[in-house]
Amino acid sequence: MAEAERLLRARGCPKLNIQVRTSNAATLDFYASIGYVNDDVICLGKRLIAD
């Protein structure tokens, strides 16, 4: 992630948004550990084909 962030920053990217399901605690913990925070936004989706 650090390298991806470095490359994006070098290209002028001001912010990353990552979508993680609320049930995926391990991934949420990982991103929190490297400085990502909840932006308090709502992401809407619609399944067209069931999982």
Secondary structure as UniProt FT lines:
FT   HELIX           2..10
FT   TURN            11..12
FT   TURN            22..23
FT   HELIX           25..33
FT   TURN            34..35
//
